[in-house]
């Protein structure tokens, strides 16, 4: 279940945009919804000229350019010190390619993820000194390397920092520190990633933005999309320009990777889901130098070999990720008490630390709550976590610092390391922190606007192209289409996906839900549903057809927010934390009978809380009561059931004779608790 949050609709503002700027109605409506309503905002958002702000507005850019030009002129050895993720690899490739093109004496260095970890380290600096490096230029790292940069200076090496991470209270003692998050930086580059900043540095060095965009925007766009920075302002310009060049790239390594990923036309989605994971997989499981070599090679055969290698490593990463995900789902099924926690924390010595962050995203999506996965080592265990909007994971982790050796991150994602013997204490501590909240934030689906199913035409989808590239900070529009009768559920692709035939009045539409089998879809033909969808166009035999991709679905008129809050109350109750609201949740015999009767008459592989409640249709039967009744039925051996988030797997048992509810321990305990709460207002 997810809470649907509809954007504020201002039809008068949309009409004003239509009249003032001669834009189509649907385009104007979406611009107003996205808060893009002033002339300068609209012109900049829709601009395709590729104009970028002056890079010298960034603090220390002039110092960086002066020192790098001096090193190039004097043929001093320069080292580009990068990072092993896609942003770091593309940043390194971009700056190295440029410096090599101007005949600089340049090398590169990327630390090993497992052996060295993120950022600069003393051993690497010493190795660079042994290679007679005189200038280190960091990309996508360096802002927190206070001691390491000081050490490099002691060894006689200068350092120029380019980074986009948040600085500490003091800046490193470098020749130049380029970071738009410096308190004294007032430039427009705050949202740029490492690759974007590397390109702005090259523009400053070259003095010509258009030639640099033409040569390097593809690399900058790849890093920008991969690093999940907002696709607004400067980033939007970089990615739009980069996608154009990727679709006609003369960079043989990138062309080979696009072919391996089976991409017909590059867009932000294919970068984020097909190209970037292959680059990242090299750093997670293999060597990031393979990915860097792919982006730098000028040999077609070498490009083909490396593209195939990265695809193989990515397939291995996917297999490992799926094994870990299935392992965690089994673990949580065997220990359901862990799913009652507001922050799911699980660990294993069998997990690869390089991919647990990706799996954490899937667990958080499935269970609708923050998760932290910990890969246990012999001495030190490494963890990675993902959160939900409204719950700052990094603040929660900071509150548990006494259990941790290292930790960091931001509200939606964080990493940590800790001794094995402190894992249980950390799990209790972070959940104690979360339990202080009255309610956890609810997972949401943001709806741009509601559409009339009979008024949707292909031209509306064509108008959406003006809003591309879509991604973080500029999501693809999601529309609600409500009160649709579900007429047919049809399997697609051998049952891997489903097509739903839905209708309202004269409109009859086909919706697609990916990665869901007919058996896993919890709603029955004939019911009425609300859909959150994105719009696309499919072309068949030169004819365009509307395509609707389901993002979420709920029973028409169902109060999802209330059900989600009641689910939290139920989970807290099971942990012994009793809310005064529990007084309203005493189940009646009528509700017991209605649920049991429905389960008997409608056996399914999978139910959801909302599908059961809406199908049974008793106004008094709500989420808390539903789960308590299922618990009692299981205790009385009427059923066996498992819950994963809001998904329910239920199997009926053969029963002889009548069942006495008063013999249920769960039933009697709830009765006592409600009596106690009622006597203590």
Helices and strands as residue ranges (DSSP letters): E 3-6, H 11-21, H 25-33, H 39-46, G 55-57, H 61-73, E 77-82, H 86-101, E 105-110, H 122-130, E 135-139, H 146-154, E 158-162, E 176-178, H 194-206, H 209-226, H 233-246, H 252-260, H 268-270, I 271-275, H 276-285, H 288-296, H 300-334, G 336-340, E 344-348, H 356-367, E 371-375, E 380-386, H 393-398, G 401-403, E 406-410, E 413-419, G 420-422, H 423-435, E 444-447, E 449-450, G 453-455, H 458-464, G 465-467, E 479-492, G 493-495, E 497-504, E 507-513, E 528-540, E 543-555, H 560-574, G 580-584, H 589-601, E 607-608, H 609-616, H 623-635, E 639-644, E 647-652, G 661-663, H 665-678
